[in-house]
Amino acid sequence: MKSIITLPTTSQALAFDGEPSDAELDAIELEMPLIEAEVDLLDVQITTLDRPATELDERRARRARNRVLVERRNLTNRVATVQSGGVA
């Protein structure tokens, strides 16, 4: 029979206090423009669920999709800059 090894009660895994760490908060702050753009796109998509999309709705959706793409590109560039800058 194999024995089961348990983690000691002083383990860091058990010391989770429910709050995000500073690193997690920094990551959220870095991603916030993308999160806001995705929320705006979702809002546009939700408004067109129960009715046919008008020309104004289509333009709003196109702008929201473009904003998401721009923010994804910006986030990728920021992360690449931070990582390459820290290595040198």
VENHUNOR-V276229 format. One record per residue. PHI is phi in degrees with one decimal (NA if undefined). Layout:
PHI
PHI
//
This chain:
NA
-89.6
-90.0
-101.0
-95.9
-101.8
-75.6
-67.5
-69.2
-89.9
-64.6
-65.8
-63.9
-89.6
-91.0
-65.2
-99.4
88.8
-104.3
-70.8
-76.7
-61.4
-65.2
-66.8
-64.5
-63.5
-65.4
-64.5
-62.2
-65.4
-90.1
-58.3
-59.8
-67.7
-60.7
-64.9
-64.9
-67.8
-65.8
-62.1
-63.1
-62.4
-61.6
-62.9
-64.5
-66.9
-66.7
-95.7
-70.7
-101.3
-152.1
-67.2
-75.0
-87.6
-62.2
-64.7
-62.6
-63.6
-65.3
-63.0
-66.1
-63.4
-63.0
-65.8
-63.3
-64.1
-64.6
-61.5
-63.1
-64.2
-68.1
-63.8
-62.6
-62.9
-63.9
-60.9
-66.6
-65.0
-65.4
-64.4
-67.3
-64.4
-69.3
-72.6
-70.1
-77.4
-76.7
-70.0
//
